[in-house]
Amino acid sequence: MASAHSSAASPATESLVLGGGCFWCTEAAYKRLPGVKHVTSGYAGGKEQNPNYDQICAHATSHA
């Protein structure tokens, strides 16, 4: 008897990290793709763990 959660019944989930310019625009496009379950935008690198937009614009965090 197969489990309802067996790998044959549901495909594996994978992750992908991409870099882009305006992530609000790319986020909207990726959310429309079939099979995409979740999209999270953010900044790369830097010394602040969770910088906000104002910190990034002030060039105070070393994020890309």
N, C-alpha and C positions, 0 to 999 in steps of 0.2 A: 504494500500500500504506500503510495507516494505522499509525501508531506505537501501541504499547501504552500510551503516556503522552500521547496526544493529548487535547485538551480535550473532544472529542466523547465520548471513552470515560469520562472522569472529570470530574465537575462541579468548578467552582472552589471553593476554600476561602476563607471570609471570617472576619473577626474581629469580635467585639462586646465592648465594655467596659460593664459594668453596675455600679451601686452598690447595696448592700443592707445590711441590718443584720447578722444572724448569717450570715457567709458559709459556714460549714460546712453549714448547712441549705440555703442556696440552691445551693451547689455540688452537693450530692447530688441535688437536683431537676433541675438542668440536665444532669447526667450521664445521666439517664434519658431525655432527649428524643432522638427519632430524628434522626440526622444530626450530633449533637454529637460531635466527635472528641476534644476536650481542654478541660478546665476548670482554671483556675488562680485561686486566691484570694489576696488581698493587701490592703494598706492604701493609701489614696489620700493624695497630698501628703506633707508632712513632710520633715525634713532628713536622716534616716537612709536609706541606700540599701536595706537589707534588714532592717527592724526585726523583732524577735521579739515574741511575745505579752506577755511581761513588760515590755518597754520601752513598748509601747503602753498597757498598763494603768497604768503609772507616769506617763503623760502627759509623757514625756520626749522625744518625737520630732516633735511638731506634726502627726502624721498624723490624718486623719479616721477 
